[in-house]
């Protein structure tokens, strides 16, 4: 099968590109909002003080979303999906390994999103006086899996421009505003000054917390080019992705911290339901959560198509969505989370090398056309980066792992890239 027949490895032509900066911003704000993000925000407490937690949230969101926007610009400038960027940097034969790892990661995260949506649906149903029977979790999983499969059958571009930008985004912003107002009122009643100056209990430093905040935007790095390639202009893709995701990430992490401060004994979903109007607000956020599962399924289908182009992206999308639903029904997701985080650590050095090779004027399309079977030096840097990521917490436990590993891989990849990389 020739590369020209492979949509994932062929630059998207200008006439098929529709996204402006507002489309990028709407998409990535919507993808940045999620119950899982709020839950991770709540994990920062009580180890950190309030001001330390907010410092980590703002800095981590700006840096993480900036990296996301940078990869978006490369994807938009080249017109290549993430699989194409991996082929260009690591070689045509070797790229299959990170692509397969990405598909495995996306299947896991897609299943995890369905589990989060299922648990929230059951909690909402119980709050409303329904869903007491044991079969409701299965039905809720099948329901949300069916919704993802229905969306996969349509056009991704139309979904972003019509459903997300015009309908889902305004509703989820109103929900976040309402919940923020309710919990700020609770904070004011409990003494907002005391909460603001509250000290941490210890057990986590600011740099490891920064790692935790950056983990969310970094988890989207293998997906961002799949969407950004549909943009008209690279700088607009960078600005829109950066702004949209940074605002959403800061807001959701901060809301998670706020909930943990004012209702420390409650789990997140229960705490949100306790707020006045929380049932409606949580329901709207839950509906918006669908696009996270859709994003995993769509990007998984693009990656799978790059390996087996005889099946279309849409056909692969149905297969990936069905697999995510099946995994959500049978896998012990809480024990699977460490494995998913382990897989995510693979992509920090992977994209550190990609950024180092493709940043500052390198032409990914030209590198892809000239790609050999295996590009030895980028492969070595990636593998060394994985080792660095896992060794750093043991050697320097207070530094975090993501940013140092990313920086080292980027610098070494940039310093060793071929001289003709920008030609």
HELIX and SHEET records of a PDB file:
HELIX    1   1 UNK A    3  UNK A    5  5                                   3    
HELIX    2   2 UNK A    7  UNK A    9  5                                   3    
HELIX    3   3 UNK A   14  UNK A   16  5                                   3    
HELIX    4   4 UNK A   21  UNK A   32  1                                  12    
HELIX    5   5 UNK A   35  UNK A   43  1                                   9    
HELIX    6   6 UNK A   50  UNK A   78  1                                  29    
HELIX    7   7 UNK A   82  UNK A   90  1                                   9    
HELIX    8   8 UNK A   95  UNK A  127  1                                  33    
HELIX    9   9 UNK A  136  UNK A  152  1                                  17    
HELIX   10  10 UNK A  156  UNK A  158  1                                   3    
HELIX   11  11 UNK A  159  UNK A  168  3                                  10    
HELIX   12  12 UNK A  169  UNK A  190  1                                  22    
HELIX   13  13 UNK A  192  UNK A  196  1                                   5    
HELIX   14  14 UNK A  206  UNK A  219  1                                  14    
HELIX   15  15 UNK A  221  UNK A  228  1                                   8    
HELIX   16  16 UNK A  234  UNK A  262  1                                  29    
HELIX   17  17 UNK A  268  UNK A  274  1                                   7    
HELIX   18  18 UNK A  278  UNK A  288  1                                  11    
HELIX   19  19 UNK A  290  UNK A  307  1                                  18    
HELIX   20  20 UNK A  313  UNK A  330  1                                  18    
HELIX   21  21 UNK A  333  UNK A  358  1                                  26    
HELIX   22  22 UNK A  364  UNK A  369  1                                   6    
HELIX   23  23 UNK A  376  UNK A  395  1                                  20    
HELIX   24  24 UNK A  402  UNK A  415  1                                  14    
HELIX   25  25 UNK A  419  UNK A  422  5                                   4    
END                                                                             
